[in-house]
Amino acid sequence: MSTGSLNVRRRERELAWLTGGEQVDVLVVGGGVTGAGIALDAASRGLSVALVEAHDLAFGTSRWSSKLVHGGLRYLAKGELGLAHESAVERGILMTRTAPHLTRAMPQLFPLHPGTSRAQQAFIAAGLRSGDALRRAARTPSSVLPGPRRIPVAEALALSPGLARTGLRGALLAYDGALVDDARLVVALARTAALLGARILPRLTALSLSGTEVRVQDGAREYDLRARQVINATGVWADTLTDAVRLRPSRGSHLVLRADTAGIGATSVNVPVPGESNRFVFLLPQPDGRVYLGLTDEPADGAVPDVPEVPESDVDFLLSVASTALARPLTRADLAGSFAGLRPLVAGSAGRSADLSRKHTVVTDSSGVLTVVGGKLTTYRRMAEDAVTAALAHAGLHAGPSRTAKLPLLGAAPRERLSLVDAPVRLVAKYGTEAPRVAALGELEPEFAEPLSGSTEITAAEVVWAVRHEGAATVEDVLERRTRLSLVPDEAAAARDRVADLVEKALAGLQ
């Protein structure tokens, strides 16, 4: 029987099975949120599935998001009603059924400063009411996401003491969904797929594809893996493996602010971009005290890098716009780190990347490869469902309808049950019902209960768990994607030696 544990020992066993000539129903290329979602959808329908990823789970765009689960408000403003409704529905599914443990309600403040005209205020308020109508249509209860309202100056300052007070005439308050961590969502999807029998194979590079075969490289060795249908879910790299789509990547930059620098408390603050009617820069408080400041939307030309960089122009833009709403302007001294992701947008006729549609599409090339591109993290499940449904039709496979709208991910439980899990709240927010198992590692080995360094609460037990159960195999896997310590380079440097020692010992224990 399959388990939901991913590790190097399982990878070696399953790679040997695949390279022995066995044919799977569906072979997914790409280990981001879309690829992992496809693997889960296909496995949950009873299909045999393998997923190959050149690096590590959530290596690409999926870990560079704003960590939000959007309700589709921006799409609504552009008249994309279908996409807005789809986003609201998928947000509700994540927050109430599939991943309550990895999601939370994020209060959003729209401060009403002199720069916000009465007409713009009315426009924002109407948009928030429309967004709440989407929430109701998606049947997401107000106990999960309360409705919007106007609040007075005193309440606005109580929620966000760092707001500029001059001319402030209150604020609009609304709620949207937020992820505890985007990379952790990908890992949960992959582990749940593995529990249902999917073979998850990171560090296996796809060199070439056809509709029924993938040439892969594992170190110095190459293999041909066989499938009844190959699906290309490599995101921003998709058009390097097929000529069926043309992408126009867009860069979304974020800055990581040190705790307490912005003074916004636990409420996000949305700041209008001057000269734009429906574009905002937002300050997003995180559970660990950090604040993410984003987001840019600029075309990214040239070759796609493994890790995009944040240009100085994006830093200046974000600091400048956010400072217009704060009592103390932000400076570069407030920065603890930065990150950027590239959106895999389908090229269109729009002049600006910000105006390109976020709709996803599934296309087939001349060799029979199915490619899914576009979309947003929030709508990954629908993208996966559409890709698998297309694969069934194209390859003549037989399976029932998608089950993932009602399939909880590993660690998931209703919110009232999560509040009763006997483990530290911080662990429950990351691991859900599995949190006691992570905490138990520290009880069995007291050294595992100790933090990795003086600058983080993350413990050695979490590193050991990542290697034994979450597929981590290198120091970078842990620092970059399982703990996210690398979002603040100083914190990653402080923990690196300890993490390296733990990873080495944990890997040795799997031999």
Secondary structure, DSSP 8 states (H G I E B T S, - for coil): ---S-B-HHHHHHHHHHHHTT-EEEEEEE--SHHHHHHHHHHHHTT--EEEE-SS-TT-SGGGSS-SEE--SHHHHHTT-HHHHHHHHHHHHHIIIII-GGGEEEEEEEEE--TTS-HHHHHHHHHHHHHHHHHHHHTT--TTTS---EEE-HHHHHHH-TTB--TT---EEEEEEEEES-HHHHHHHHHHHHHHTT-EEE-S-EEEEE-SSEEEEEETTEEEEEEEEEEEE--GGGGGGT-SS--B--EEEEEEEE-TTSS--TTSEEEEE-TT-SS-EEEEEE-TTS-EEEE---EE--SS--SS----HHHHHHHHHHHHTTBSS---GGGEEEEEEEEE--B--S-SSGGGS---EEEEE-TT--EEEEE--GGGHHHHHHHHHHHHHHHHT-------GGG---TT---HHHHTT-SS-HHHHHHHGGGHHHHHHHHHHSGGGGSBSSTT---BHHHHHHHHHHB---SHHIIIIIIS-GGGSHHHHHHHHHHHHHHHHHHHHHT-
